Amino acid sequence: MKKIIAFGASSSKTSINKQLATYVANQFQDATVEILDLNDFEMPIFSTDREAASGIPQLAHDFYAKLGTADVIVISFAEHNGVYSTAFKNIFDWTSRINAKTFQEKDVLLLATSPGPRGASTVLETANNRFPFQGAVVKGSFSLPSFYDHFDSEKGITNEDLKNQLLEIIQSI
């Protein structure tokens, strides 16, 4: 049985990316799923001065350890001005100080969504290009455009073509 760790890379309490990550993680067959909330890993803004003075926060170690328990990591990115949310970037920066291979050679499925028609594709492209250098074995990526037009909180992805594209990716992992 695979263990899936999933999270929306946003600190929003109503994150559409957390909804998407949760939905996708639960589409895996024969898997246990743990959903992380980035708010549980809130730390001071990363700086080398802060690290020199106080070390790496325990929450960064906790996040890194959680990733280490996964067989598959599912991340859905919020796009803030074309890049990662500050909440995710800060956790990522701290955790990378423990090990630059933050994702520990785990299989990773990268997702993104937004209310707009591009589905946060810019941040998804950034993650696809960057994460292999951080120890992610990227097995696939998927962008859900126009979240509110294509997702229902009870039914999940309502557009059959998009749903089938995603299920194909999941089945290949």
N, C-alpha and C positions, 0 to 999 in steps of 0.2 A: 504494500500500500504506500503510495506517494504521500509525502507531507508537502502541502502547499502553504507558503507564507505569502500573503497578499496585502497590499495597501495602496491607498490613493496618496499620491505625492503632494498633498495639500493639508493645510491645518484647518480648513473650513469644516465646521460641524455638519454642514449640509452638502459636503463635497460630492459632486457628480462623479468625480474620478474614484472616490472610495466606493460609491454605488457600483460603478462599472467593474472595478477590481474584485469586489465581493461576488458579483454575478458571475464573472469569468472564472474565478477560483472554484466556484461551486459547479462548474460545468465539467470539471475533470472527473473521470470515472475512477473508482477505487482509490479515493484520496481522503485524507483528513485536511481540514482547512483551518488556518489561524489567520485572522484579520488583525493587522496592526493599525493603531491610530497614531499618527505622527505627534499628536498633542501629548502623548504619553512619553515622548522623548525630547521635549523642549529643553534646550540648553542655551547658555550664553552664546552670543555671536562668536564664531570661530575667529581666533587670531593667534599667531605664533607667540605673541607676548602673553596672552592669557594661558596658552598651553605651557609656556615656560614657567609661569608663576604658579599655576594650579594643577597642571597635568591634564590628561584627557578625562572628561567627565564620565562618571560611572554609567550614565545613560547611553553614551556612545558605545561603551563595552557591552551593555545590555542589548542594544540594537544589533551590533555585530554578531553577538552570540545567537540572537533570534535568527538572523540570516543563515547562520551556520547549521541550524537544525533543519533547514528546508531541503527538499529534493528539487523543488521548483519555486521560483520567486516570481510573483505576478505584481507588476507595478503599473499603475495608471497615472499619467502625468497631467497635472494642471499646467496650463501655459500662462505665465505671467510675463507680459512684454516679450514674448518669443522664447523664453527660457524657463528653467525649473522654478518652482515656487521657492521663496526664501526659506520657508520651513524645511522643505526637503533638502535644499542646497546646504543648509547649516548642518543638518544631521549627516549628510553625505561627506561634508568637509571634515567634521570631527571623526567620523568612523574611518575615513581613509587614512587618518593618522595612526590608527591601530595597525592597519594593513592596507597598502595601496590596492591590493586585490580584494577590495571591499566585498565583492560578491562571491568570493571563495570558490571560483570555478563551478558555480551552481548554474543549472539551466534557468534561464530567465525569459519571461514573456513580457514584452513592453507594450503598453497600451497608452492611449490618450483619447480624451474627448473634450469637447467644449460646446457651448450653445451654438457656435457658428459653423459654417459649412466646411471649414478646413479641419475641424476636429483636432485642434492643437497639433497639427502635423509638424510644425517647426520644432517644437520641443522634442517630439518623438524622433525626428531625424537627428537631433543633437544627441539624444540618449543612444540611439542605434550606433552612432559613430564613436561615442565616448566609452560606453560601458564595457566593450570587450577589453579595453585597456585597464579596466578596474576589476577584472576577473569574472565578468559575466559571460556565460556561454549563451548568447542570444539565440533563442530557438525560433523566434518569430516576433512580429510586431503588428499591431492593428490599431487603426484610428477610427473612432466612431464620430462621424460628423453630425452636427445639428442634434445634439443629445436629446433635447425635449421633443423632437419630431420622431426619433428612432428608438426611444427607450421608455419602458413602462416599469414602475417599481415592482409590480407583481409579475409581469410577463417577461421582463428583460428586454432584449433587443427585439423590436417588432418588425423591422425590415428583414424579410427572409433572405435576401441576397447577402446583406451584411452579416446576418446571423450565421449563414452557411460558410462564409469566408472565415469567420472566427472559429467555428467548430472544426473546420479543416485544419487550422493552425493547432488547435488544442489536441486533436487526434494525432498530430505528428510529433508531439512532445512526449 
